[in-house]
Amino acid sequence: MEFKEAKRTFDFTKLGKYFSALSNEANLKGISYAWLVFGIEDKQHKIVGSQFRSNRKKLDSVKSEIANKTTNRITFIEIHELQLPEGGVVMFQIPVAPKGIPIAFEGHYYGRDSEELGPLNLEEIERIRAQAITEDWSASIVSQATIEDLDKEESEHFINPAEAKIRWLLKDEKGNDRDYLIEGCPLILGVDKIYNKIRNLKYRYIHDGTTLFPDEVDQYEPFTIREAINNCIAHQDYVLSGKINVVELPGQLIFTNVGSFIPGSVEQVVIDNAPEEHYRNRFLATAMFNVKMVDTAGGGIRKMFNYQRARLFPLPEYDLNNNRVKVTIAGKILDMDFARILVNNKDLGLEDIILLDKVQKKKPIIPEEAKHLRKKKLIEGRSPNYYLSVSVAKEMGKKADYSKNKGLDKEYYLELVKKAIKQHGSLSRKDIDDLLWNKLPDWMDDQQRKNKIKNLLSELRSNDLIKNEGTFKESKWVLK
C-alpha cells in the first residue's frame, strides 16, 4: 500500500511506475492486489483530500491510459472514490502480477526498496519468471494417445490448442514471400526438412590488400542453424498456441518462438557458458538431449556466437520483446572494420567482441562499457556516436576511414566556405550544404550536419566575415 497527497495533480509517468511496482510487489508478497491511495499523507496517514481528476469520466480514463503502457495491457481492477469530511480520497486497486510475468510500465520493471520507488532488481524479476515453469506442460500425460500416434502428423490434435509446427518462409529484398513450407509432428524429422530448405550459399570475401580473409565460406554454420531451430522447439511456450518461424531473407536468417526468454540476459548466458537452471519444458528438453538434438550441458548459444566470430560476421542478435524470442543470424560481413579487428586481435575476449558488435550495429552502450573499450583503445567518439580509435585505424591501414569519422578541423570548414564565396561571388545555403555535406564526419546524421553547417555560418557572420544579402528562405551569402 502506498499513500500520496496528490491534492490536485499527480505525474502520470510516476503513477504508471507505482502501478508496475505495487503489482510486482503484490506478486512477491503472495497477495491478491495492492493499493495506491491519493488524498492521505504518507507519514501520519492524515487525510488531506485529493481533487485528482475529480470528474468521474476523467478518472475512469486513467484505466485505458495505463493499459496502453503496461505489459499485456493490465490495468487497475477498480478506482474507488470516498467523500469524507476532511476531503476526497481516491483508491486505486492494483492487480497482482500474473504468475511468471513481471509487469512493466513503458518497457521497464519497477519495484520498491523499502519506501523508495526504483527498478525491480534482477533476483526479483527471476523469482517472478520462475513461477511460470513450476508446471511442466511437456510432461503432461495424453491419456487417449498410443505409441502409434508418435509418428502421425494428424495426431497433433491430441495437444490442442497447442501447436507443434515449424514454418519456413523465403522472402526477397523487399520482404515479399517467395516460398514456404510448414512441417508438423514429428518435429525430430521436421528439423531436417526445414534445414534442407534453407539456401546456405557461399559468401566470398573481398580482398583489399590488407586482409587475411579466406576466399569463401558457407553463409551459415550448420550447427548454428540446427541449434537455433532446436532451441525454438525446446523453449517454445506451447500454451500460447504459436508457430515456430524460420524466415530466410537475403543475407540473414530469423528464428522466432513464443514465450519469454527465461534466463533474462543473452549476454550473461554466453559469458557464463553454463547450463540453464530452469527449463520451461524440462521433460521435452531431456528427451531432445537424449536424441542429441540439444546440449543441456550448456554452451549451445556460446558456440553460435563463436561460429559467427570465426566467420567475421555480426554476432547473433536477440530480441526478447513482446513475450517471444527472436534470433537473427547474419550471413555476411556488416562492417569491414569490425572484421579487421577480429582478424588482427585473435586473443580478444568474447565479452569485448559483444560490445564491439553493438558499436558496429549502432546500438547504445552504457558509459562503463564505453570506458572499458576506450581503455583498450578500440573506440573513440562521443556517445552515442562511437567509432574505431585512431590506433586501430592506423594499424589496419584505415587512416582515411578514421579521418572520415573524426572529421576535419573547424578552421578547415570555415576557410573552405570563405574561399568558395570569394570564387563565386555568393553562395546560397544549398550551395554551402553541397560544399560541406560529404566532408563532415560519417557518424553525423542529416540533422547533425545541418546544425553543424548552421553553426559554422553563424560563427563567420558573428566575426563580420560574411553576411546574408538574401532572405531567410532564399539566402545569398557574400563576403563582408
C-alpha positions as CSV (number, residue, x, y, z in Angstrom):
1,M,0.0,0.0,0.0
2,E,1.3,3.5,-0.9
3,F,-0.2,6.8,0.3
4,K,0.2,10.1,-1.7
5,E,-1.2,13.5,-1.0
6,A,-1.9,14.4,-4.7
7,K,-4.0,17.3,-3.6
8,R,-4.7,18.5,-7.2
9,T,-2.5,16.6,-9.7
10,F,0.0,13.7,-9.9
11,D,2.6,13.0,-12.6
12,F,1.2,10.3,-14.9
13,T,4.6,8.6,-15.5
14,K,5.1,8.3,-11.8
15,L,1.6,6.9,-11.5
16,G,2.5,4.2,-14.0
17,K,5.7,3.4,-12.2
18,Y,3.8,2.9,-9.0
19,F,1.3,0.6,-10.8
20,S,4.2,-1.6,-12.0
21,A,6.0,-1.6,-8.6
22,L,2.9,-2.4,-6.5
23,S,1.7,-5.1,-8.9
24,N,5.1,-6.8,-8.8
25,E,5.4,-6.4,-5.0
26,A,1.9,-8.0,-4.6
27,N,3.1,-11.0,-6.6
28,L,6.3,-11.3,-4.5
29,K,4.4,-11.0,-1.2
30,G,1.8,-13.6,-2.3
31,I,-1.3,-11.3,-2.0
32,S,-4.2,-10.7,-4.4
33,Y,-3.9,-7.0,-5.1
34,A,-2.3,-3.7,-3.9
35,W,-3.5,-0.2,-3.2
36,L,-2.3,3.3,-4.3
37,V,-4.2,5.9,-2.2
38,F,-4.5,9.6,-3.1
39,G,-5.5,12.2,-0.5
40,I,-3.7,10.8,2.5
41,E,-0.4,12.0,3.9
42,D,2.2,9.2,4.0
43,K,3.8,9.6,7.4
44,Q,0.9,10.1,9.8
45,H,-1.8,8.9,7.4
46,K,-3.7,12.2,7.9
47,I,-6.5,12.8,5.4
48,V,-5.6,15.9,3.3
49,G,-8.1,15.5,0.5
50,S,-7.4,15.0,-3.3
51,Q,-9.0,16.5,-6.3
52,F,-7.2,14.3,-8.8
53,R,-9.3,14.1,-11.9
54,S,-12.4,15.0,-9.8
55,N,-14.6,14.3,-12.9
56,R,-15.5,10.6,-12.8
57,K,-15.2,10.2,-16.6
58,K,-11.7,11.6,-16.5
59,L,-10.9,9.3,-13.6
60,D,-12.1,6.2,-15.5
61,S,-9.9,7.2,-18.5
62,V,-6.8,6.5,-16.3
63,K,-7.5,2.8,-16.8
64,S,-7.0,2.9,-20.6
65,E,-4.1,5.3,-20.4
66,I,-2.3,2.9,-18.0
67,A,-3.2,-0.1,-20.1
68,N,-1.6,1.4,-23.2
69,K,1.8,1.4,-21.5
70,T,1.8,-1.8,-19.4
71,T,2.6,-5.5,-20.1
72,N,-0.3,-7.3,-21.7
73,R,-2.5,-4.1,-21.2
74,I,-3.0,-4.9,-17.5
75,T,-4.7,-2.0,-15.6
76,F,-6.5,-1.1,-12.4
77,I,-9.1,-3.6,-11.0
78,E,-11.1,-0.6,-9.9
79,I,-10.8,3.1,-8.9
80,H,-12.8,3.9,-5.8
81,E,-13.8,7.4,-4.6
82,L,-14.5,8.3,-1.0
83,Q,-16.0,11.6,0.1
84,L,-15.0,12.3,3.7
85,P,-15.4,15.4,5.8
86,E,-11.7,16.1,5.6
87,G,-11.8,15.8,1.8
88,G,-11.9,13.3,-1.1
89,V,-9.8,10.1,-1.2
90,V,-9.1,8.2,-4.4
91,M,-8.2,4.5,-4.0
92,F,-6.6,2.7,-7.0
93,Q,-6.9,-1.1,-6.7
94,I,-3.9,-2.7,-8.5
95,P,-4.0,-6.3,-9.6
96,V,-1.2,-8.7,-8.7
97,A,1.3,-9.5,-11.5
98,P,0.3,-12.9,-13.0
99,K,2.4,-15.9,-12.3
100,G,5.6,-15.8,-14.3
101,I,5.0,-12.3,-15.8
102,P,6.5,-9.3,-14.1
103,I,4.6,-6.1,-15.0
104,A,6.4,-3.3,-16.9
105,F,5.4,0.3,-17.5
106,E,6.8,1.8,-20.7
107,G,9.0,-1.3,-21.0
108,H,10.7,-1.1,-17.6
109,Y,10.0,-3.2,-14.5
110,Y,9.6,-1.3,-11.2
111,G,9.6,-2.3,-7.5
112,R,10.1,-0.8,-4.1
113,D,13.2,-0.8,-2.0
114,S,11.8,-0.1,1.5
115,E,9.8,3.1,0.8
116,E,11.7,4.1,-2.4
117,L,10.4,3.5,-5.9
118,G,13.1,2.0,-8.2
119,P,13.9,-0.7,-10.8
120,L,12.8,-4.2,-9.9
121,N,16.1,-6.0,-9.2
122,L,17.2,-9.0,-11.2
123,E,16.7,-11.5,-8.5
124,E,13.0,-10.4,-8.1
125,I,12.4,-10.5,-11.8
126,E,13.8,-14.0,-12.0
127,R,11.7,-15.1,-9.0
128,I,8.5,-14.0,-10.7
129,R,9.5,-15.5,-14.1
130,A,10.4,-18.8,-12.4
131,Q,6.8,-19.1,-11.3
132,A,5.8,-19.9,-14.9
133,I,8.0,-23.0,-15.1
134,T,6.8,-24.8,-11.9
135,E,4.5,-26.9,-14.0
136,D,6.0,-28.7,-17.0
137,W,3.5,-28.7,-19.8
138,S,5.6,-31.2,-21.9
139,A,5.4,-33.8,-19.1
140,S,1.6,-33.9,-19.1
141,I,0.0,-37.3,-19.9
142,V,-2.2,-37.6,-23.0
143,S,-4.4,-40.5,-21.9
144,Q,-6.1,-41.1,-25.3
145,A,-2.8,-41.3,-27.3
146,T,-0.9,-44.6,-28.0
147,I,2.6,-45.4,-29.2
148,E,1.3,-45.4,-32.8
149,D,0.4,-41.7,-32.6
150,L,4.1,-40.6,-32.1
151,D,4.8,-40.6,-35.9
152,K,1.4,-39.5,-37.3
153,E,1.1,-35.8,-38.2
154,E,-2.7,-35.9,-37.8
155,S,-2.3,-37.0,-34.2
156,E,-1.3,-33.4,-33.3
157,H,-5.0,-32.8,-32.3
158,F,-4.2,-34.5,-29.0
159,I,-2.3,-31.5,-27.8
160,N,-4.8,-28.8,-28.9
161,P,-4.9,-25.9,-28.5
162,A,-1.0,-26.1,-28.6
163,E,0.7,-26.2,-32.0
164,A,3.7,-28.2,-32.9
165,K,4.6,-26.7,-36.3
166,I,7.7,-25.1,-37.9
167,R,7.1,-22.6,-40.7
168,W,9.8,-21.7,-43.2
169,L,9.4,-18.6,-45.2
170,L,11.6,-17.3,-48.1
171,K,11.4,-13.6,-48.7
172,D,13.1,-11.3,-51.2
173,E,14.9,-8.0,-50.7
174,K,11.5,-6.2,-50.5
175,G,10.1,-8.6,-47.9
176,N,7.8,-10.3,-50.4
177,D,7.0,-14.0,-49.8
178,R,8.7,-16.3,-52.5
179,D,8.3,-19.7,-51.0
180,Y,7.1,-21.5,-47.8
181,L,7.0,-24.9,-46.0
182,I,5.1,-25.9,-42.9
183,E,6.2,-29.0,-41.0
184,G,4.3,-30.6,-38.2
185,C,4.9,-33.7,-36.0
186,P,7.1,-35.5,-35.5
187,L,9.4,-32.5,-35.2
188,I,12.5,-34.7,-34.9
189,L,12.0,-35.2,-38.7
190,G,10.7,-31.7,-39.4
191,V,14.0,-30.1,-38.3
192,D,15.9,-31.8,-41.2
193,K,13.2,-30.9,-43.7
194,I,13.3,-27.3,-42.7
195,Y,17.1,-27.3,-42.6
196,N,17.3,-28.6,-46.2
197,K,15.1,-25.8,-47.4
198,I,17.5,-23.1,-46.3
199,R,19.8,-22.0,-49.1
200,N,23.2,-21.9,-47.4
201,L,25.1,-20.1,-50.2
202,K,28.8,-19.4,-50.4
203,Y,30.0,-16.0,-49.2
204,R,33.0,-14.5,-50.9
205,Y,35.3,-12.1,-49.1
206,I,36.6,-9.1,-50.9
207,H,40.3,-8.7,-50.7
208,D,41.6,-5.2,-50.2
209,G,45.3,-6.0,-49.9
210,T,45.5,-5.9,-46.1
211,T,43.4,-8.8,-45.0
212,L,44.0,-12.5,-44.2
213,F,40.4,-13.4,-45.1
214,P,39.7,-16.8,-46.8
215,D,38.3,-16.8,-50.3
216,E,34.9,-18.1,-49.5
217,V,32.8,-19.7,-46.7
218,D,29.3,-21.0,-46.2
219,Q,27.0,-18.2,-45.1
220,Y,25.8,-20.2,-42.1
221,E,27.4,-22.8,-39.9
222,P,25.1,-25.9,-40.0
223,F,25.4,-26.2,-36.2
224,T,24.1,-22.6,-35.8
225,I,21.0,-23.4,-38.0
226,R,20.2,-26.6,-36.1
227,E,20.9,-25.1,-32.7
228,A,18.6,-22.2,-33.4
229,I,15.7,-24.4,-34.6
230,N,16.1,-26.9,-31.8
231,N,16.2,-24.1,-29.2
232,C,12.9,-22.9,-30.6
233,I,11.4,-26.3,-30.2
234,A,12.8,-26.9,-26.7
235,H,11.9,-23.5,-25.2
236,Q,8.6,-22.6,-27.1
237,D,5.7,-21.8,-24.7
238,Y,3.2,-24.2,-26.3
239,V,0.4,-23.0,-24.1
240,L,0.4,-19.8,-26.2
241,S,-0.6,-21.7,-29.3
242,G,2.1,-20.2,-31.6
243,K,4.1,-21.5,-34.5
244,I,7.9,-21.6,-34.7
245,N,9.1,-19.5,-37.6
246,V,12.2,-19.6,-39.7
247,V,12.4,-16.6,-42.1
248,E,15.1,-16.6,-44.8
249,L,16.0,-13.2,-46.1
250,P,18.9,-12.2,-48.4
251,G,22.0,-12.4,-46.1
252,Q,20.2,-13.3,-42.9
253,L,18.1,-15.9,-41.1
254,I,15.4,-15.1,-38.4
255,F,14.2,-17.6,-35.9
256,T,11.2,-16.9,-33.6
257,N,9.3,-18.8,-30.9
258,V,6.7,-17.6,-28.5
259,G,7.3,-17.3,-24.8
260,S,9.7,-15.3,-22.6
261,F,13.5,-15.9,-22.5
262,I,13.8,-17.5,-19.1
263,P,17.5,-16.7,-18.4
264,G,16.6,-13.0,-18.9
265,S,20.0,-11.9,-20.4
266,V,21.6,-13.5,-23.5
267,E,24.9,-11.9,-22.8
268,Q,25.0,-13.5,-19.4
269,V,24.2,-16.9,-20.8
270,V,27.1,-16.5,-23.3
271,I,29.6,-15.3,-20.8
272,D,28.7,-17.7,-18.0
273,N,28.7,-20.7,-20.5
274,A,26.7,-22.8,-18.0
275,P,23.6,-24.9,-18.4
276,E,20.2,-23.4,-17.6
277,E,18.9,-23.7,-14.0
278,H,15.3,-23.6,-15.2
279,Y,13.6,-25.1,-18.3
280,R,10.1,-24.3,-19.4
281,N,9.7,-27.8,-20.9
282,R,12.0,-29.9,-18.7
283,F,10.7,-33.3,-20.0
284,L,10.9,-32.2,-23.6
285,A,14.5,-30.8,-23.2
286,T,15.7,-34.0,-21.6
287,A,14.1,-36.1,-24.4
288,M,15.8,-33.8,-27.1
289,F,19.1,-34.2,-25.2
290,N,18.8,-38.0,-25.3
291,V,18.4,-38.0,-29.1
292,K,21.3,-35.5,-29.4
293,M,19.1,-32.6,-30.7
294,V,20.2,-30.1,-27.9
295,D,23.0,-29.8,-25.5
296,T,21.7,-29.5,-21.9
297,A,25.3,-29.3,-20.7
298,G,25.2,-25.7,-21.8
299,G,27.2,-23.8,-24.3
300,G,25.0,-24.1,-27.4
301,I,24.4,-20.3,-27.7
302,R,28.0,-19.6,-26.9
303,K,29.0,-21.9,-29.8
304,M,26.7,-20.0,-32.1
305,F,28.5,-16.7,-31.1
306,N,31.9,-18.3,-31.7
307,Y,31.0,-19.6,-35.1
308,Q,29.9,-16.1,-36.2
309,R,33.1,-14.7,-34.7
310,A,35.2,-17.2,-36.8
311,R,33.4,-16.0,-39.9
312,L,34.0,-12.4,-39.0
313,F,30.2,-11.9,-39.2
314,P,28.0,-9.9,-36.8
315,L,27.1,-11.9,-33.7
316,P,23.6,-13.4,-33.2
317,E,21.1,-10.7,-32.3
318,Y,18.4,-11.4,-29.8
319,D,15.1,-9.5,-29.5
320,L,13.2,-10.5,-26.3
321,N,10.2,-8.2,-26.6
322,N,6.5,-9.0,-26.9
323,N,6.8,-12.3,-25.0
324,R,8.7,-14.0,-27.7
325,V,12.3,-14.8,-28.6
326,K,13.6,-13.6,-32.0
327,V,17.1,-14.5,-33.1
328,T,18.7,-13.0,-36.2
329,I,21.8,-14.7,-37.8
330,A,23.7,-12.7,-40.3
331,G,25.3,-14.4,-43.3
332,K,27.7,-11.6,-44.4
333,I,30.1,-9.0,-43.1
334,L,28.3,-5.9,-41.8
335,D,31.4,-3.7,-41.1
336,M,34.8,-4.3,-42.5
337,D,36.4,-2.5,-39.6
338,F,34.8,-5.0,-37.2
339,A,36.1,-7.8,-39.3
340,R,39.6,-6.4,-39.3
341,I,39.7,-6.1,-35.5
342,L,38.8,-9.8,-35.2
343,V,41.5,-10.8,-37.7
344,N,44.2,-8.7,-36.0
345,N,43.2,-9.5,-32.4
346,K,42.9,-13.2,-32.1
347,D,43.0,-13.1,-28.3
348,L,40.1,-10.6,-28.0
349,G,37.6,-12.0,-25.4
350,L,34.0,-12.7,-26.3
351,E,32.8,-10.0,-23.9
352,D,34.7,-7.3,-25.8
353,I,33.5,-8.7,-29.1
354,I,29.9,-8.5,-27.9
355,L,30.5,-4.8,-27.1
356,L,32.2,-4.1,-30.4
357,D,29.3,-5.8,-32.2
358,K,26.9,-3.3,-30.5
359,V,29.1,-0.5,-31.8
360,Q,29.1,-1.7,-35.4
361,K,25.3,-2.1,-35.2
362,K,24.9,1.5,-33.9
363,K,23.4,0.1,-30.7
364,P,23.8,2.0,-27.4
365,I,26.4,1.0,-24.9
366,I,26.5,2.2,-21.3
367,P,29.3,4.6,-20.0
368,E,31.1,1.8,-18.2
369,E,31.2,-0.3,-21.4
370,A,32.5,2.7,-23.4
371,K,35.1,3.4,-20.8
372,H,36.3,-0.3,-21.0
373,L,36.6,-0.1,-24.8
374,R,38.4,3.2,-24.7
375,K,40.9,1.8,-22.2
376,K,41.7,-0.9,-24.8
377,K,41.9,1.8,-27.5
378,L,39.2,0.1,-29.5
379,I,36.8,3.1,-29.9
380,E,36.7,6.8,-29.9
381,G,33.9,9.4,-30.4
382,R,31.1,10.7,-28.1
383,S,28.0,8.9,-27.0
384,P,26.1,7.6,-28.9
385,N,28.4,8.0,-31.9
386,Y,31.3,5.7,-31.2
387,Y,33.8,4.5,-33.9
388,L,37.1,2.8,-34.2
389,S,40.0,4.5,-32.4
390,V,42.9,6.1,-34.3
391,S,45.4,3.4,-33.1
392,V,43.3,0.6,-34.5
393,A,42.7,2.6,-37.7
394,K,46.4,3.2,-38.3
395,E,47.4,-0.4,-37.5
396,M,44.9,-1.6,-40.2
397,G,45.7,0.9,-42.8
398,K,42.4,2.7,-42.2
399,K,43.6,6.3,-41.6
400,A,41.2,7.6,-44.2
401,D,38.2,6.0,-42.6
402,Y,39.3,7.4,-39.2
403,S,39.5,10.9,-40.6
404,K,36.1,10.5,-42.1
405,N,34.7,9.6,-38.7
406,K,36.6,12.1,-36.7
407,G,36.1,15.0,-39.1
408,L,38.4,17.8,-40.1
409,D,39.4,20.9,-38.1
410,K,36.8,23.6,-37.8
411,E,39.1,26.1,-39.4
412,Y,39.3,24.0,-42.5
413,Y,35.5,24.2,-42.9
414,L,35.4,28.0,-42.2
415,E,38.2,28.6,-44.7
416,L,36.5,26.4,-47.4
417,V,33.3,28.5,-47.1
418,K,35.2,31.8,-47.4
419,K,37.2,30.7,-50.4
420,A,34.1,29.3,-52.2
421,I,32.2,32.6,-51.7
422,K,35.2,34.6,-52.9
423,Q,35.4,32.4,-56.0
424,H,31.7,32.5,-56.9
425,G,30.7,35.9,-55.5
426,S,27.9,34.5,-53.5
427,L,26.5,31.1,-52.3
428,S,23.0,30.0,-51.2
429,R,22.5,27.8,-48.2
430,K,22.0,24.8,-50.5
431,D,25.3,25.6,-52.2
432,I,27.1,25.6,-48.8
433,D,25.3,22.4,-47.8
434,D,26.5,20.8,-51.1
435,L,30.1,22.0,-50.4
436,L,30.4,20.7,-46.9
437,W,27.9,17.8,-46.6
438,N,30.2,14.9,-47.6
439,K,33.2,16.4,-45.8
440,L,31.6,16.2,-42.4
441,P,32.2,13.1,-40.2
442,D,30.4,9.9,-41.2
443,W,28.8,9.4,-37.8
444,M,26.7,12.6,-38.2
445,D,23.1,12.2,-39.3
446,D,21.3,14.7,-41.5
447,Q,20.1,16.9,-38.7
448,Q,23.5,17.0,-37.1
449,R,25.1,18.0,-40.4
450,K,22.5,20.8,-40.8
451,N,23.2,22.1,-37.3
452,K,26.9,21.9,-37.8
453,I,26.8,24.0,-41.0
454,K,24.4,26.5,-39.4
455,N,26.9,26.9,-36.5
456,L,29.7,27.5,-39.0
457,L,27.8,30.2,-40.8
458,S,26.8,31.8,-37.5
459,E,30.5,32.0,-36.5
460,L,31.5,33.6,-39.8
461,R,28.7,36.1,-39.6
462,S,29.4,37.0,-35.9
463,N,33.1,37.6,-36.8
464,D,32.0,40.0,-39.5
465,L,33.4,37.9,-42.3
466,I,30.2,37.2,-44.3
467,K,26.7,38.5,-44.5
468,N,23.3,37.4,-45.9
469,E,22.1,39.7,-48.7
470,G,19.1,37.5,-49.4
471,T,16.2,36.4,-47.2
472,F,15.8,33.7,-44.6
473,K,14.3,31.2,-47.1
474,E,16.4,32.4,-50.1
475,S,19.8,33.1,-48.6
476,K,22.6,34.8,-50.5
477,W,25.9,34.7,-48.6
478,V,28.6,37.2,-49.6
479,L,31.9,38.3,-48.1
480,K,31.7,41.4,-45.9
